[in-house]
Amino acid sequence: MNYLIISGNPKGDGLCSSVTDEAIQGAKDGGASVGTLFVEKLGRCHVCGEGWGTCREQHRCTYGKDGFDAAQDTVKKADQLCFITPVYWGEIAESLKSFFDRLRRCEFGQTGSLSGKQILLVASPGGTGNGLLSCLEQMDRFCRHTGAVIFDYIGINRWNNDYKRKTVYAAVKAMAENRKAGETLAR
């Protein structure tokens, strides 16, 4: 099992960083090979070719040499994924949104490399804790657009991180142990 954690966290510390650490440990403890992809250095979509440059026909970005090609290849090789992002103004981090914009153009529809792959969605609002639901909704739309299967939605903030970090660990571990979304568990 190749498990990939994609982070939109622009900082090297803080709550999102500690959540990423929990996800990494959960994947390892579940027996998966785990990788991380931090997307803050990638540029935004250039919206070339009236919005559909080489991405639509060739499933690659014209400007992919900026690191996007390597990131897209890493996503393709993953069996399961986890998206972790801080919440800014009710939205996913700008770097993750830019990555999603580029990736969805190259991997759109139900036949792209994300189709059928399970993804855990984790949003971490700071400050007031507001914006959690709208952020998760953005990630949900991306997954549905690309045919990904949503394993679970987890919101974590400064008031609940003591038990929600454990929840992230447990969810990633369950995925790495090959639990499928929608499976009913025995009581």
Secondary structure, 3 states (H helix, E strand, C coil): CEEEEEECCCCCCCHHHHHHHHHHHHHHHCCCEEEEEECCCCCCCCCCHHHCCHHHHHCCCCCHHHCHHHHHHHHHHCCEEEEEEEEECCEECHHHHHHHHHHHHHCCHHHCCCCCCEEEEEEEECCCCCCHHHHHHHHHHHHHHHCCEEEEEEECCCCCHHHHHHHHHHHHHHHHCCCCCCCCCCC
